[in-house]
Amino acid sequence: MEVEIEVNGKIVQEEVLVLYRENGWSSAEKPEQLLPALRNSHTLVTARLNGELVGIGNAISDGHLVVYYPHMLVKPKYHGKGIGRKMMDVMQSIYGQFHQQMLTADGKAIDFYKSVGFERAGKTEPMWVYSGTEH
């Protein structure tokens, strides 16, 4: 399985919405906000298999000290195949030396992020103004 990883490549609304819907992310129902948010990220990483979008991840950053990874999705039928790890490797090649790398994970994603080096930061508590049932 030869997956092509691209940084800041072109994305098409329909393929992005399919990926988000297959993962159960409610932001698929807000394409007017989702697509510009992804396109205006500091870094956008895509994974393609035979031209099909099978993964996407983005980073929001000040470009020097802090990076936040809001989205990292892989089509469910490709979970466990190393695609997310390859996308995170690309992100680490860009942000690996930053002072703070942050993300919020839940469910099965927690084990994935632990496997690539993330851990709970001290006694921090996740806090946000956000509807907890949405992704």
N, C-alpha and C positions, 0 to 999 in steps of 0.2 A: 504494500500500500504506500504509494508515493504521494505524500501530502505536500502541497506547495504553500509555504508561509510567506505572506507579503505584508510589508509595513506601509500604512497610509495608501493602500490601494483603493480602487473603485469598488463601491458597493451599490447594489440596485435594491430599491425598496422591497420588491416582491420576495427576493431571496432572503433578505434580512427578516422580514415578517414571518416567513415560513420557519426559519431557525428559532426565532423567539417564541412562536406559537408551539412548536414541537417541544420546547422546554417549559411551557406553561408560564411564560413571563407576560404579565399584563401590559407591559410597555408596548407590546405588539399592537395593542388597541389604540395607541397614541402615535401613529407614524409621523404626524406633523411635528412632533417634538423629538421622537426617537432618532430619526434619520439625521437632522441637523446636529443633534447632540453627539452622535457617533462621528459624523464628518468633521466636527469642530473639536474633537478630542486632541490632546497633545500628541498622542500616538494611537493609531488604530491598527490592530493586527488581524488579518484574516487567514483562514486555512481553507484551502480548496483541494478537492479530490476530483480529478478529471473535469475540472472547471466548475464543479458544484461547490457552493459555499457550505462547508461543514463545521466551521468554527469562527468565532469572532471574539475579540477582546479589546478593551480600550483603557486608556490611562488619562487621567487629568492631573496636571502637574504645574508647579511653578518653574520647572525646568532646571532646578538647581538642588533643592534640599528635600522636597516632599512630593510624593506621588500617591495618588489614590487610584485603585483599580475598581471601577464600578461594575463592569460587565466582563464576564468570561463565560462564553457558552459554546458547547459542542453539541451537534445533533445527537440525540440519545442513542441512536443505533451505532454511533462511533465512540461512545463513552468507554473508557478503559483501553483505548488503542494508542495512547500517547500524544494525541493531538493537542489537548490542553497543556500538557507539559511542554510541547514544542513552542506553543504560543507564549507560555510563561518564560521559557528560555530566551525568547526574543525580547520580551519585556525586561528581563534581567540584564540582557546585554546593553540595554539603554539606561535602566534605572538602578542596577544592582549596587552602585556605590552611593546611592542617595541616603541621606540621614534617616528619613522615614519613608517606609513603604506601607501603605495601609489598604485594607479592604474589609468588607463585611461578608461573612460566609454563613450559610445555614445548611441544614440537611447533610446530604452526601458530600457537598462541596467542602465541608470542614476537613474531612480526611484528605481530600485532594490537596488543599492548600497546606496542610501540615506536611504532606509528602514533598512539597517543593520548598519547605523551609519557613513557612509562616507559623507563628504561634501567638497565643493571647499575649497582649502587652501588659505585663504587670498585673495590676488590679483593675484595669480599665473595664468599663461597662459600655456596651453599645448604646448609643443615644441618638435619636433623630426625631425630626418632625416629619412623619411619614406614615402612610397606612401600611401596617405590617403584613397585610395579606397581598400586597403587590410586589412585583419584581421589576 
